Amino acid sequence: MNLKKYLRWGVGLLALYVVYVVVSLFFLPPVTDLKNKKTNMTIQVKDWQGNYHPLVVGPKNKYWTPLAQIPPEMKWAVILAEDASFYKHEGVDVKAIKEAIKYDLEKQSFARGASTITQQVAKNLFLSREKTLTRKAKELYLAKRMEQELSKGRIIELYLNVIELGPMVHGIGHGARYYFGKPAAALTPRECAFLAAMLPGPRVAYNPYKNLDKVLKRSNMILRLLANKGVLSSGEYQAALAEMPNIGRLQRKVDESIKQVEVMANHTSATVPQGLSEEPGKGGAETSGGAATEQPATGEPAPEKAPDAGAPPAKEEAPAQEKQ
């Protein structure tokens, strides 16, 4: 009798939870406004100290980079590395979810995510990063809605403008300025692959100032995918492999920040102000030549040099994902 009672309670609680999730879906924000390329919205992003800051997503962000001004190598580097079935699925990759569930059950943890690019856009724009079934259900629902309302080009444009690439560095426009001192449109194939290689974990696992060799190795793999896919010719591939990204300018910033911390430590017992790792663009050379003069794209052309978007060759490396 007790077992049946517990089962009834369990079924009842499960039913209530399902009802709660379904009701919560109706209160999610609409995605139709995102079709308008002039739309601006403000989201909250967390810095590496755990504090939240507003981030404008849209043309009012000086680093905003329209799709037409993003190199095809950048678009395809991210697609091939992060979501090879992007142009095939409708927001959710069922096969990837099954594989992730199997892997997570074996590891008894949320060790592997199966989020598509569309799901990541939904999470970044509308949801928190909490690892719960409720958030995942909302993410899946929003991803399906986005695929119904938005073009693939608009989705990848939003994704490339909100991805995290460093300490309070969000979006390919900001990343290109922060690491290479140039607009996204001027990135070389090697630099595109380098930034794409950082995506699984720019804070630790693929932070170029902690694990440069690891980032370079993964960028080599991404360049190989681009060549195999036909995005790069054989000559372009060899030239990209021979190029070493020049990220010394950021190392100087890191060194200067360390010196400032040491000076502060000698003169006060207060905690180090967060401004010591302030976002580039609020003074100094980063403010010049920003993306403020760039205008939104009028179309969403597929990457010029790429053939059909079938699944790429198997990756040599399966990096541990920091995001879920």
C-alpha positions as CSV (number, residue, x, y, z in Angstrom):
1,M,0.0,0.0,0.0
2,N,2.8,2.4,0.9
3,L,4.5,1.8,-2.4
4,K,1.3,2.6,-4.4
5,K,0.9,5.7,-2.3
6,Y,4.4,6.9,-3.1
7,L,3.9,6.2,-6.7
8,R,0.7,8.2,-6.8
9,W,2.5,11.1,-5.1
10,G,5.3,10.9,-7.6
11,V,3.0,10.9,-10.6
12,G,1.1,13.8,-9.1
13,L,4.2,15.8,-8.5
14,L,5.4,15.1,-12.0
15,A,2.1,16.2,-13.5
16,L,2.3,19.4,-11.5
17,Y,5.8,20.0,-12.7
18,V,4.8,19.5,-16.4
19,V,1.9,21.9,-16.0
20,Y,4.3,24.4,-14.4
21,V,6.7,24.1,-17.3
22,V,4.0,24.4,-20.0
23,V,2.5,27.5,-18.3
24,S,5.9,29.1,-18.0
25,L,6.4,28.7,-21.7
26,F,3.5,31.0,-22.4
27,F,5.2,33.8,-20.5
28,L,8.4,33.7,-22.4
29,P,9.2,36.8,-24.5
30,P,8.3,36.8,-28.2
31,V,11.1,36.4,-30.7
32,T,9.4,38.1,-33.7
33,D,11.0,41.5,-32.9
34,L,14.4,39.9,-33.7
35,K,13.5,39.8,-37.3
36,N,14.0,43.6,-37.5
37,K,17.7,44.3,-38.0
38,K,17.3,47.7,-36.3
39,T,16.1,46.1,-33.1
40,N,18.2,46.7,-30.0
41,M,17.8,44.9,-26.7
42,T,19.7,44.9,-23.5
43,I,20.7,41.7,-21.8
44,Q,22.7,41.0,-18.7
45,V,26.1,39.3,-19.0
46,K,28.3,38.0,-16.1
47,D,31.9,39.1,-15.9
48,W,34.7,36.8,-14.7
49,Q,34.3,38.0,-11.1
50,G,30.6,36.9,-11.1
51,N,29.1,40.4,-11.5
52,Y,26.4,41.3,-14.0
53,H,26.6,44.1,-16.6
54,P,24.2,45.3,-19.3
55,L,25.1,44.5,-22.9
56,V,23.3,46.0,-25.9
57,V,22.5,43.6,-28.6
58,G,21.9,45.5,-31.8
59,P,23.3,48.4,-34.0
60,K,23.5,50.7,-31.0
61,N,26.4,48.6,-29.7
62,K,29.6,50.2,-31.2
63,Y,31.0,46.7,-31.8
64,W,27.9,45.4,-33.6
65,T,29.0,43.7,-36.8
66,P,26.3,43.0,-39.5
67,L,26.4,39.6,-41.2
68,A,27.6,41.0,-44.5
69,Q,30.7,42.4,-42.8
70,I,31.7,39.1,-41.1
71,P,34.2,37.0,-43.2
72,P,32.7,33.7,-44.5
73,E,35.7,31.9,-42.9
74,M,34.5,33.3,-39.5
75,K,30.9,32.1,-40.0
76,W,31.9,28.7,-41.2
77,A,34.7,28.2,-38.6
78,V,32.0,28.6,-35.9
79,I,29.4,26.5,-37.7
80,L,31.8,23.6,-38.4
81,A,33.3,23.7,-34.9
82,E,30.1,24.3,-32.9
83,D,27.1,23.0,-34.8
84,A,27.9,21.2,-38.1
85,S,24.2,20.5,-38.7
86,F,23.2,24.1,-38.4
87,Y,21.7,24.4,-41.8
88,K,19.9,21.0,-41.5
89,H,18.2,21.1,-38.1
90,E,15.2,23.2,-37.1
91,G,16.7,24.5,-33.9
92,V,17.3,21.2,-32.1
93,D,19.7,18.4,-33.0
94,V,18.0,15.3,-31.7
95,K,20.9,13.0,-32.5
96,A,23.3,15.2,-30.6
97,I,20.9,15.3,-27.6
98,K,20.7,11.5,-27.4
99,E,24.5,11.2,-27.5
100,A,24.9,13.9,-24.8
101,I,22.4,12.2,-22.6
102,K,24.2,8.9,-23.0
103,Y,27.5,10.5,-22.2
104,D,26.2,12.4,-19.2
105,L,24.6,9.3,-17.8
106,E,27.9,7.4,-18.1
107,K,29.8,10.3,-16.4
108,Q,26.9,11.0,-13.9
109,S,27.1,14.7,-14.5
110,F,26.2,17.4,-17.0
111,A,29.6,16.9,-18.7
112,R,28.5,17.4,-22.3
113,G,26.0,19.8,-23.8
114,A,24.1,19.3,-27.0
115,S,23.0,22.9,-27.6
116,T,22.7,24.0,-31.2
117,I,23.7,27.6,-32.2
118,T,20.0,28.5,-32.2
119,Q,19.6,27.2,-28.6
120,Q,22.7,29.1,-27.5
121,V,21.2,32.3,-29.0
122,A,17.9,31.6,-27.1
123,K,19.8,31.1,-23.9
124,N,22.1,34.1,-24.3
125,L,19.2,36.5,-25.2
126,F,16.4,35.3,-23.0
127,L,17.5,32.9,-20.3
128,S,19.8,32.3,-17.4
129,R,22.7,29.9,-17.4
130,E,21.3,27.7,-14.6
131,K,21.5,24.0,-15.4
132,T,17.9,22.9,-14.8
133,L,15.4,20.9,-16.8
134,T,13.1,23.9,-16.7
135,R,15.6,26.2,-18.4
136,K,16.4,23.5,-20.9
137,A,12.7,23.1,-21.8
138,K,12.4,26.9,-22.3
139,E,15.6,26.9,-24.4
140,L,14.3,24.2,-26.7
141,Y,10.9,26.0,-27.1
142,L,12.5,29.3,-27.9
143,A,14.9,27.7,-30.3
144,K,12.0,26.1,-32.2
145,R,10.2,29.5,-32.3
146,M,13.4,31.3,-33.6
147,E,13.7,28.8,-36.4
148,Q,10.1,29.4,-37.4
149,E,10.4,33.2,-37.3
150,L,14.0,34.0,-38.2
151,S,16.3,33.1,-41.1
152,K,19.4,31.1,-40.5
153,G,21.5,34.1,-41.5
154,R,19.8,36.3,-38.8
155,I,20.4,33.6,-36.2
156,I,24.1,33.3,-36.9
157,E,24.4,37.1,-37.0
158,L,22.9,37.3,-33.5
159,Y,25.1,34.4,-32.3
160,L,28.3,35.9,-33.6
161,N,27.5,39.3,-31.9
162,V,26.9,37.9,-28.4
163,I,29.5,35.1,-28.0
164,E,31.9,35.4,-25.2
165,L,35.6,35.8,-26.3
166,G,37.3,37.3,-23.2
167,P,36.8,39.3,-20.0
168,M,33.7,41.3,-20.9
169,V,34.5,40.8,-24.5
170,H,31.3,39.8,-26.3
171,G,30.8,39.5,-30.1
172,I,33.1,39.0,-33.0
173,G,33.4,42.8,-33.5
174,H,34.7,43.3,-30.0
175,G,36.8,40.2,-30.1
176,A,38.6,41.2,-33.3
177,R,39.4,44.6,-31.8
178,Y,40.4,43.2,-28.5
179,Y,42.8,40.6,-29.7
180,F,44.0,41.8,-33.1
181,G,43.2,45.6,-33.2
182,K,41.1,45.4,-36.4
183,P,37.5,45.2,-37.4
184,A,35.9,41.7,-37.9
185,A,35.8,42.3,-41.7
186,A,39.6,42.4,-41.8
187,L,40.2,39.1,-39.9
188,T,42.4,36.5,-41.7
189,P,41.3,32.8,-41.9
190,R,43.9,32.0,-39.1
191,E,42.5,34.7,-36.9
192,C,38.9,33.5,-37.6
193,A,39.9,30.0,-36.6
194,F,41.7,31.3,-33.5
195,L,38.6,33.1,-32.2
196,A,36.3,30.1,-33.0
197,A,38.7,27.8,-31.2
198,M,38.2,29.8,-28.0
199,L,34.5,29.4,-27.8
200,P,34.2,26.2,-25.7
201,G,36.0,27.9,-22.8
202,P,37.5,31.4,-23.2
203,R,37.9,31.8,-19.4
204,V,40.1,28.8,-18.7
205,A,40.3,25.8,-21.1
206,Y,40.8,27.8,-24.2
207,N,42.1,31.1,-22.8
208,P,45.0,32.0,-25.1
209,Y,47.0,33.4,-22.2
210,K,46.8,30.2,-20.2
211,N,46.6,27.6,-22.9
212,L,47.9,29.1,-26.1
213,D,49.1,25.8,-27.5
214,K,45.7,24.3,-26.9
215,V,44.0,27.1,-28.7
216,L,46.4,26.9,-31.6
217,K,45.9,23.1,-31.9
218,R,42.2,23.5,-32.0
219,S,42.4,26.3,-34.5
220,N,44.5,24.0,-36.7
221,M,41.7,21.5,-36.5
222,I,39.2,24.1,-37.5
223,L,41.3,25.3,-40.5
224,R,41.5,21.6,-41.6
225,L,37.6,21.5,-41.5
226,L,37.4,24.7,-43.5
227,A,39.8,23.2,-46.1
228,N,37.9,19.9,-46.3
229,K,34.6,21.8,-46.6
230,G,36.0,23.8,-49.5
231,V,35.8,27.2,-47.7
232,L,39.6,27.4,-48.0
233,S,41.6,26.4,-51.0
234,S,44.7,24.3,-50.6
235,G,47.0,27.3,-50.9
236,E,44.9,29.4,-48.4
237,Y,44.9,26.5,-46.0
238,Q,48.7,26.2,-46.0
239,A,49.1,30.0,-45.7
240,A,46.8,30.0,-42.7
241,L,48.7,27.2,-41.0
242,A,51.9,29.1,-41.4
243,E,50.5,32.3,-39.9
244,M,51.0,32.9,-36.2
245,P,48.3,35.1,-34.7
246,N,49.7,38.3,-33.3
247,I,48.1,38.6,-29.9
248,G,51.1,40.3,-28.2
249,R,49.1,43.6,-27.9
250,L,46.8,42.0,-25.4
251,Q,49.6,40.5,-23.4
252,R,50.9,44.0,-22.8
253,K,47.5,44.8,-21.4
254,V,47.7,41.8,-19.1
255,D,51.2,42.8,-17.9
256,E,50.0,46.4,-17.3
257,S,47.1,45.2,-15.3
258,I,49.3,43.0,-13.2
259,K,51.6,46.0,-12.5
260,Q,48.6,48.1,-11.5
261,V,47.4,45.4,-9.1
262,E,50.9,45.3,-7.5
263,V,50.9,49.1,-7.0
264,M,47.4,49.0,-5.5
265,A,48.5,46.3,-3.1
266,N,51.4,48.4,-1.9
267,H,49.2,51.4,-1.0
268,T,45.9,50.0,0.2
269,S,44.3,47.0,1.8
270,A,41.1,47.5,-0.1
271,T,40.0,45.0,-2.7
272,V,41.2,45.6,-6.2
273,P,38.7,47.6,-8.2
274,Q,37.0,45.8,-11.0
275,G,38.1,48.5,-13.4
276,L,41.6,47.1,-13.5
277,S,40.4,44.7,-16.1
278,E,38.1,47.2,-17.7
279,E,36.6,46.6,-21.1
280,P,38.6,47.9,-24.0
281,G,37.0,50.8,-25.8
282,K,36.6,53.0,-22.7
283,G,39.8,54.8,-23.3
284,G,43.0,54.4,-25.2
285,A,43.6,53.0,-28.6
286,E,40.6,50.6,-28.5
287,T,38.1,53.5,-29.0
288,S,39.5,54.5,-32.3
289,G,38.1,52.9,-35.4
290,G,35.3,51.1,-33.6
291,A,32.3,49.6,-35.3
292,A,30.0,52.5,-34.6
293,T,30.0,53.6,-38.2
294,E,29.1,50.2,-39.6
295,Q,25.5,49.9,-40.9
296,P,23.3,46.8,-40.6
297,A,23.4,44.4,-43.5
298,T,20.6,44.5,-46.0
299,G,20.8,40.8,-46.7
300,E,22.0,37.5,-45.4
301,P,24.0,35.7,-48.0
302,A,25.3,32.3,-47.3
303,P,29.1,32.0,-46.9
304,E,30.3,32.7,-50.4
305,K,32.9,30.0,-50.8
306,A,31.2,27.2,-49.0
307,P,29.3,24.3,-50.7
308,D,26.4,22.5,-49.1
309,A,26.3,22.4,-45.3
310,G,26.6,18.8,-44.7
311,A,28.3,17.4,-41.7
312,P,32.1,18.0,-41.6
313,P,34.7,15.4,-41.2
314,A,35.1,14.0,-37.7
315,K,37.0,16.2,-35.3
316,E,40.4,15.1,-34.1
317,E,39.7,16.7,-30.7
318,A,36.6,16.7,-28.6
319,P,37.2,19.6,-26.1
320,A,35.5,19.7,-22.8
321,Q,32.6,22.1,-23.1
322,E,32.3,24.8,-20.5
323,K,28.8,25.8,-21.6
324,Q,25.7,23.8,-21.3
